[in-house]
Amino acid sequence: MRQRTIGGTAVGAIGLGAMPLSVEGRPDEDAALTTLNAALDAGVTLLDTADSYHWHAGELGHNERLVARALAARPASDRAAVLVATKGGRGRPGDGSWTVDGRPEHLRQAAEGSLRRLGVESIGLYQLHKPDPLVPWAESVGVLRDLLDAGKIRAAGISNVDEEQILTAREILGDGLVSVQNRFSPAVRTAEPELRLCERLGLAFLPWSPLGGLSRSVLDDPKDTTVGQSAFHRVAAARGVSPQQVGLAWLLALSPAVVPIPGARRPASIRDSAAAAGLVLEPDELASLAEPLAGKAGLARR
């Protein structure tokens, strides 16, 4: 797979957002592990997880444990090539809602829990999941600085942030800040200023819900009358690939800073997404994709 870099670490240009394997509508554990292994076999080396990716109350860290179990069964060379990115600062009470907790004491505890569940001495990439409006941003980010200094994380990231928050985090973390994870997709493009700032600062930009507007699986009903109605579908039909592949290839073409993290519940879905790393769109195709898609923007969480 084509490579991109996150803080000097090479990863496959397409990552995997592992959240769908643990939240509502998740597959059983064996099927989830099959999907994770399909991603690794397809050249995916960035696995994005979080302590809050679970469904029911009392399942804290469900997704992290899945990722750890999949990696534990792989050869050491495979494990060494994978960057696991996890997050702290959100919660799920079990009623379908999401909470935010950016208190330093909570973030320290969350990082320790992630270390245990992932079974590592140092987390490859640890990200603040979302700014807490009740906690000064600099106090939350300062915990990442402490974790870096203690060697408990090797790199830091932030998520769901604006330009000012990125710049503040950069002042506190310096080169320890390597990534920003914001919502960005064919349907939702409001984070382009943050993307361009990341580009200027040398930070990776990890779009979450990157298939927004194209959220139907490649395996869904081919008779669906909505297929072929957008520019992404038209380019896909001409290329003989899925609209999802075109959407991910479009994201990769926006900037070398971009590393999309599409979610998947099925092996076929992540294999199809991974193939987007080899799809290079022509200038006229990219021009046709310039306008945001209307309609549903995909699974919103955080």
Helices and strands as residue ranges (DSSP letters): E 3-6, E 9-12, E 16-17, G 19-21, H 29-41, E 46-48, H 62-72, H 76-81, E 83-88, E 90-91, E 99-100, H 104-118, E 125-128, H 137-149, E 156-159, H 163-173, G 174-176, E 177-181, H 192-201, E 204-205, H 231-239, H 243-254, H 267-274, G 275-278, H 283-288
